[in-house]
Amino acid sequence: MGEEVAAAGAAVEKVVHTYPLIRHTDMSEEMRVEAIELSVTACEKFSQNNELAARMVKESMDKKFGPAFHVVVGESYGFEITYECTTICYMYFGGNQAICIWKCS
């Protein structure tokens, strides 16, 4: 009985995932793996600066898969975009930080 009261009175802890959570993607396997690895690396390297993280991902994707990639990194945003088929990836990393990568030329 004492354990139940202690458990009920404990503060609720927020769970922060340390792996990327893919919300939507239609990228090929190779492109998706590259986008995920780049996003995780950029978000860990530039944890306090979303603009630099987005720039790092964009420049790397442009070099490997051709120009005209766009990247948005941040929290609490919505979007409606036009993109080339098989070139979008929308994911979360580190809890509520969202990353959207797409190609539009």
Contact map, one row per residue, 1 for C-alpha under 8 A:
111110000000000000000000000000000000000000000000000000000000000000000000000000000000000000000000000000000
111111000000000000000000000000000000000000000000000000000000000000000000000000000000000000000000000000000
111111100000000000000000000000000000000000000000000000000000000000000000000000000000000000000000000000000
111111110000000000000000000000000000000000000000000000000000000000000000000000000000000000000000000000000
111111111000000000000000000000000000000000000000000000000000000000000000000000000000000000000000000000000
011111111100000000000000000000000000000000000000000000000000000000000000000000000000000000000000000000000
001111111100000000000000000000000000000000000000000000000000000000000000000000000000000000000000000000000
000111111100000000000000000000000000000000000000000000000000000000000000000000000000000000000000000000000
000011111110000000000000000000000000000000000000000000000000000000000000000000000000000000000000000000000
000001111111000000000000000000000000000000000000000000000000000000000000000000000000000000000000000000000
000000001111100000000000000000000000000000000000000000000000000000000000000000000000000000000000000000000
000000000111110000000000000000000000000000000000000000000000000000000000000000000000000000000000000000000
000000000011111000000000000000000000000000000000000000000000000000000000000000000000000000000000000000000
000000000001111100000000000000000000000000000000000000000000000000000000000000000000000000000000000000000
000000000000111110000000000000000000000000000000000000000000000000000000000000000000000000000010000000000
000000000000011111000000000000000000000000000000000000000000000000000000000000000000000000000110000000000
000000000000001111110000000000000000000000000000000000000000000000000000000000000000000000001110000000000
000000000000000111110000000000000000000000000000000000000000000000000000000000000000000000001110000000000
000000000000000011111000000000000000000000000000000000000000000000000000000000000000000000001100000000000
000000000000000011111100000000000001000100000000000000000000000000000000000000000000000000111100000000000
000000000000000000111110000000000000000000000000000000000000000000000000000000000000000000111000000000000
000000000000000000011111100000000000000000000000000000000000000000000000000000000000000011110000000000000
000000000000000000001111100000000000000000000000000000000000000000000000000000000000000011110000000000000
000000000000000000000111110000000000000000000000000000000000000000000000000000000000000111100000000000000
000000000000000000000111111000010000000000000000000000000000000000000000000000000000011111000000000000000
000000000000000000000001111100000000000000000000000000000000000000000000000000000000111110000000000000000
000000000000000000000000111110110000000000000000000000000000000000000000000000000000011110000000000000000
000000000000000000000000011111110000000000000000000000000000000000000000000000000000011000000000000000000
000000000000000000000000001111111000000000000000000000000000000000000000000000000000000000000000000000000
000000000000000000000000000111111100000000000000000000000000000000000000000000000000000000000000000000000
000000000000000000000000001111111110000000000000000000000000000010000000000000000000000000000000000000000
000000000000000000000000101111111111000000000000000000000000000000000000000000000000000010000000000000000
000000000000000000000000000011111111100000000000000000000000000000000000000000000000000000000000000000000
000000000000000000000000000001111111110000000000000000000000000000000000000000000000000000000000000000000
000000000000000000000000000000111111111000000000000000001000100000000000000000000000000010000000000010000
000000000000000000010000000000011111111100000000000000000000000000000000000000000000000000000000000000000
000000000000000000000000000000001111111110000000000000000000000000000000000000000000000000000000000000000
000000000000000000000000000000000111111111000000000000011001000000000000000000000000000000000000000000000
000000000000000000000000000000000011111111100000000010001000000000000000000000000000000000000000001000000
000000000000000000010000000000000001111111110000000000000000000000000000000000000000000000001000000000000
000000000000000000000000000000000000111111111000000000000000000000000000000000000000000000000000000000000
000000000000000000000000000000000000011111111110000111011000000000000000000000000000000000000000000000000
000000000000000000000000000000000000001111111110010010000000000000000000000000000000000000001000000000000
000000000000000000000000000000000000000111111110000000000000000000000000000000000000000000000000000000000
000000000000000000000000000000000000000011111110000010000000000000000000000000000000000000000000000000000
000000000000000000000000000000000000000001111111110110000000000000000000000000000000000000000000000000000
000000000000000000000000000000000000000001111111110010000000000000000000000000000000000000000000000000000
000000000000000000000000000000000000000000000111110000000000000000000000000000000000000000000000000000000
000000000000000000000000000000000000000000000111111110000000000000000000000000000000000000000000000000000
000000000000000000000000000000000000000000100111111111000000000000000000110000000000000000000000000000000
000000000000000000000000000000000000000000000000111111100000000000000000100000000000000000000000000000000
000000000000000000000000000000000000000001000100111111110000000000000000000000000000000000000000000000000
000000000000000000000000000000000000001001101110111111111000000000000000100000000000000000000000000000000
000000000000000000000000000000000000000001000000011111111100000000000011100000000000000000000000000000000
000000000000000000000000000000000000000000000000001111111110000000000010000000000000000000000000000000000
000000000000000000000000000000000000010001000000000111111111000000000000000000000000000000000000000000000
000000000000000000000000000000000010011001000000000011111111100000000010000000000000000000000000000000000
000000000000000000000000000000000000000000000000000001111111110000001110000000000000000000000000000000000
000000000000000000000000000000000000000000000000000000111111111000000000000000000000000000000000000000000
000000000000000000000000000000000000010000000000000000011111111100000000000000000000000000000000000000000
000000000000000000000000000000000010000000000000000000001111111111101000000000000000000000000000000000000
000000000000000000000000000000000000000000000000000000000111111111111000000000000000000000000000000000000
000000000000000000000000000000000000000000000000000000000011111111100000000000000000000000000000000000000
000000000000000000000000000000000000000000000000000000000001111111000000000000000000000000000000000000000
000000000000000000000000000000100000000000000000000000000000111111100000000000000000000000000000000000000
000000000000000000000000000000000000000000000000000000000000111111111000000000000000000000000000000000000
000000000000000000000000000000000000000000000000000000000000111011111000000000000000000000000000000000001
000000000000000000000000000000000000000000000000000000000000010001111100000000000000000000000000000000111
000000000000000000000000000000000000000000000000000000000100110001111110000000000000000000000000000011111
000000000000000000000000000000000000000000000000000000000100000000011111000000000000000000000000000011110
000000000000000000000000000000000000000000000000000001101100000000001111100000000000000000000000001111000
000000000000000000000000000000000000000000000000000001000000000000000111110000000000000000000000011110000
000000000000000000000000000000000000000000000000011011000000000000000011111000000000000000000000111100000
000000000000000000000000000000000000000000000000010000000000000000000001111110000000000000000000111000000
000000000000000000000000000000000000000000000000000000000000000000000000111110000000000000000001110000000
000000000000000000000000000000000000000000000000000000000000000000000000011111000000000000000001000000000
000000000000000000000000000000000000000000000000000000000000000000000000011111100000000000000000000000000
000000000000000000000000000000000000000000000000000000000000000000000000000111110000000000000000000000000
000000000000000000000000000000000000000000000000000000000000000000000000000011111000000000000000000000000
000000000000000000000000000000000000000000000000000000000000000000000000000001111100000000000000000000000
000000000000000000000000000000000000000000000000000000000000000000000000000000111110000000000000000000000
000000000000000000000000000000000000000000000000000000000000000000000000000000011111000000000000000000010
000000000000000000000000000000000000000000000000000000000000000000000000000000001111101100000000000001110
000000000000000000000000000000000000000000000000000000000000000000000000000000000111111100000000000001111
000000000000000000000000010000000000000000000000000000000000000000000000000000000011111100000000000000000
000000000000000000000000111100000000000000000000000000000000000000000000000000000001111100000000000000000
000000000000000000000000111100000000000000000000000000000000000000000000000000000011111110000000000011100
000000000000000000000001111000000000000000000000000000000000000000000000000000000011111111000000000111100
000000000000000000000111111000010010000000000000000000000000000000000000000000000000001111100000001111000
000000000000000000000111100000000000000000000000000000000000000000000000000000000000000111110000011110000
000000000000000000011111000000000000000000000000000000000000000000000000000000000000000011111000011100000
000000000000000000011110000000000000000000000000000000000000000000000000000000000000000001111111111000000
000000000000000011111000000000000000000100100000000000000000000000000000000000000000000000111111111000000
000000000000000111110000000000000000000000000000000000000000000000000000000000000000000000011111100000000
000000000000001111000000000000000000000000000000000000000000000000000000000000000000000000011111100000000
000000000000000000000000000000000000000000000000000000000000000000000000001100000000000000011111110000000
000000000000000000000000000000000000000000000000000000000000000000000000111000000000000000011111111000000
000000000000000000000000000000000000000000000000000000000000000000000001111000000000000001111001111100000
000000000000000000000000000000000000001000000000000000000000000000000011110000000000000011111000111110000
000000000000000000000000000000000000000000000000000000000000000000000011100000000000000111100000011111000
000000000000000000000000000000000010000000000000000000000000000000001111000000000000001111000000001111100
000000000000000000000000000000000000000000000000000000000000000000001110000000000011001110000000000111110
000000000000000000000000000000000000000000000000000000000000000000011100000000000011001100000000000011111
000000000000000000000000000000000000000000000000000000000000000000011100000000000111000000000000000001111
000000000000000000000000000000000000000000000000000000000000000000111000000000000001000000000000000000111
